[in-house]
Amino acid sequence: MPSDNGTLQSAVASGVGRRRFLAFSTSAAVAGFAGCTHLMNSLGSLVLDDVNLFNETNEVRAGSIQVTDPNDEPVLDEQFELAASDEEDDAGSEGTDDPDENGDTTYGDVLTDAGAYTITLDLDEDSEINGVGSAERSVDVTAPADEHIVVGLGVGSSENPIEITVIEELSDLEDAESSS
């Protein structure tokens, strides 16, 4: 069972759905032991979208997420309710935008231009994590077709439990974690 202080990488892994994750986790483990991240990155490309929101806490989290593009135009403004990471059903996420059944949700068609995107996340009052109810960060996207914004709830430190980062491949989460 993931803790409230899990990692972004485990958030992505648990967000793909339990059965789907188990189906390829053995292969990924073998590849990891062999020092090969190619398989892990290939699998990540199947589940990641432009904006990916993961709840790795043991409680339901609800709120809103807004993204503005480099021209200060809103490109995403959505409400969400994410199941606790330990409440996900065995079906898991199949890349849907249905936040009621999963501890994750993804949004496509958000990253269109290279430049600075601003991500604002506001949790409902009863969804705060360690007293933290919001996060805002500007991130540089240089290759919109290849990069993904990842927002992890409950994956940072207890003082900063909401992490926002940009990755190109799933293995980039390791670099993001080591630099936080």
C-alpha positions as CSV (number, residue, x, y, z in Angstrom):
1,M,0.0,0.0,0.0
2,P,1.6,3.3,-1.0
3,S,2.2,5.8,1.7
4,D,1.3,9.5,1.6
5,N,5.0,10.1,0.8
6,G,5.4,7.8,-2.2
7,T,7.3,8.7,-5.3
8,L,6.1,10.1,-8.6
9,Q,7.3,7.0,-10.3
10,S,5.1,4.8,-8.1
11,A,2.2,7.2,-8.7
12,V,2.5,6.6,-12.4
13,A,2.8,2.9,-11.9
14,S,-0.2,2.6,-9.7
15,G,-2.2,5.0,-11.9
16,V,-2.2,2.7,-14.8
17,G,-4.6,0.3,-13.1
18,R,-3.7,-2.8,-11.1
19,R,-4.2,-5.5,-13.7
20,R,-2.6,-3.6,-16.5
21,F,0.4,-2.7,-14.3
22,L,0.8,-6.3,-13.1
23,A,0.7,-7.5,-16.7
24,F,3.8,-5.6,-17.6
25,S,5.5,-5.1,-14.2
26,T,7.3,-8.4,-14.4
27,S,8.8,-7.4,-17.8
28,A,9.7,-4.0,-16.5
29,A,11.4,-5.6,-13.4
30,V,13.5,-7.9,-15.6
31,A,14.5,-5.0,-17.8
32,G,15.3,-2.8,-14.7
33,F,17.6,-5.5,-13.3
34,A,19.3,-5.7,-16.7
35,G,19.9,-2.0,-16.6
36,C,17.4,-1.4,-19.5
37,T,15.0,1.5,-19.1
38,H,13.8,1.3,-22.7
39,L,11.0,-1.1,-21.8
40,M,9.9,1.0,-18.9
41,N,9.8,4.1,-21.1
42,S,7.9,2.3,-23.8
43,L,5.3,1.2,-21.3
44,G,5.1,4.8,-19.9
45,S,4.3,6.1,-23.4
46,L,1.2,3.9,-23.4
47,V,-0.2,5.5,-20.2
48,L,1.0,9.1,-20.1
49,D,-0.9,11.9,-21.7
50,D,-0.2,15.7,-21.9
51,V,-1.2,16.3,-18.3
52,N,-1.2,13.5,-15.8
53,L,-2.7,13.8,-12.3
54,F,-1.9,11.1,-9.7
55,N,-3.2,10.7,-6.1
56,E,-0.8,8.7,-4.0
57,T,-2.5,9.4,-0.7
58,N,-4.7,7.2,1.3
59,E,-7.7,9.6,1.0
60,V,-9.9,10.8,-1.8
61,R,-8.7,14.2,-3.1
62,A,-10.9,16.7,-5.0
63,G,-10.2,20.1,-6.5
64,S,-9.4,21.8,-9.7
65,I,-6.5,22.1,-12.1
66,Q,-5.9,24.9,-14.5
67,V,-3.2,25.1,-17.2
68,T,-2.3,28.2,-19.2
69,D,-0.2,28.0,-22.3
70,P,2.8,30.2,-23.3
71,N,0.3,32.8,-24.7
72,D,-1.4,33.1,-21.3
73,E,-4.5,31.3,-22.8
74,P,-6.3,28.8,-20.6
75,V,-5.9,25.3,-22.2
76,L,-7.3,23.2,-19.3
77,D,-9.7,24.1,-16.5
78,E,-11.1,21.0,-14.9
79,Q,-12.6,19.8,-11.6
80,F,-11.4,16.4,-10.4
81,E,-12.1,13.8,-7.7
82,L,-9.5,11.1,-7.4
83,A,-9.9,7.9,-5.4
84,A,-7.4,7.1,-2.7
85,S,-4.5,5.1,-4.0
86,D,-5.6,2.1,-1.9
87,E,-9.2,2.3,-3.1
88,E,-8.6,1.8,-6.8
89,D,-10.5,-1.1,-8.3
90,D,-8.8,-3.8,-10.2
91,A,-9.8,-2.4,-13.5
92,G,-7.8,0.7,-13.0
93,S,-7.4,3.5,-15.5
94,E,-7.6,2.7,-19.1
95,G,-6.5,6.2,-20.2
96,T,-10.0,7.6,-19.4
97,D,-10.8,11.0,-18.0
98,D,-13.2,9.3,-15.4
99,P,-11.7,10.4,-12.1
100,D,-14.4,8.8,-10.0
101,E,-13.0,5.3,-10.2
102,N,-9.2,5.8,-10.2
103,G,-6.5,7.6,-8.2
104,D,-5.4,9.1,-11.5
105,T,-6.7,11.0,-14.5
106,T,-5.1,12.2,-17.7
107,Y,-5.8,15.1,-20.0
108,G,-4.9,15.2,-23.7
109,D,-4.7,18.0,-26.3
110,V,-3.2,20.5,-23.8
111,L,0.4,20.9,-24.8
112,T,0.4,22.6,-28.3
113,D,3.2,25.1,-28.3
114,A,6.7,25.2,-26.9
115,G,7.2,27.6,-24.0
116,A,6.2,28.2,-20.4
117,Y,3.0,26.6,-19.1
118,T,1.6,27.6,-15.8
119,I,-0.1,24.8,-13.8
120,T,-2.4,25.8,-10.9
121,L,-3.8,23.1,-8.6
122,D,-6.3,24.0,-5.9
123,L,-7.5,21.2,-3.6
124,D,-10.9,21.5,-1.9
125,E,-10.6,22.5,1.8
126,D,-11.3,18.9,3.0
127,S,-8.7,17.5,0.5
128,E,-5.7,19.4,1.8
129,I,-2.5,17.4,2.3
130,N,-0.7,18.2,5.5
131,G,-2.3,21.7,5.5
132,V,-1.3,22.3,1.9
133,G,-4.2,23.1,-0.4
134,S,-2.7,24.5,-3.6
135,A,0.4,24.6,-5.8
136,E,1.3,26.7,-8.8
137,R,4.3,26.2,-11.0
138,S,5.5,27.4,-14.3
139,V,7.3,24.7,-16.4
140,D,9.1,24.8,-19.7
141,V,7.8,22.6,-22.4
142,T,10.3,22.4,-25.3
143,A,8.8,19.5,-27.3
144,P,5.0,19.4,-26.8
145,A,4.5,16.2,-28.8
146,D,7.0,14.3,-26.6
147,E,6.7,15.8,-23.1
148,H,4.2,15.3,-20.3
149,I,3.3,17.3,-17.3
150,V,3.0,15.1,-14.2
151,V,1.2,16.3,-11.0
152,G,1.7,14.1,-8.0
153,L,-0.5,14.4,-4.9
154,G,1.2,13.0,-1.8
155,V,4.5,12.3,-3.5
156,G,6.6,15.1,-2.2
157,S,7.8,16.0,1.3
158,S,5.4,16.6,4.1
159,E,6.0,20.4,3.7
160,N,5.5,20.2,-0.1
161,P,3.3,17.2,-0.8
162,I,2.3,18.3,-4.4
163,E,4.9,17.9,-7.1
164,I,4.7,19.3,-10.6
165,T,7.2,18.3,-13.2
166,V,7.7,17.8,-16.9
167,I,9.1,14.5,-18.3
168,E,9.7,13.1,-21.7
169,E,10.0,9.5,-20.6
170,L,8.9,7.6,-17.5
171,S,12.5,7.1,-16.4
172,D,12.8,10.9,-16.2
173,L,10.9,10.7,-12.9
174,E,14.0,9.3,-11.2
175,D,15.9,12.5,-12.2
176,A,13.0,14.7,-11.0
177,E,12.9,12.9,-7.7
178,S,16.6,13.2,-7.1
179,S,16.6,16.9,-7.8
180,S,13.7,17.7,-5.5
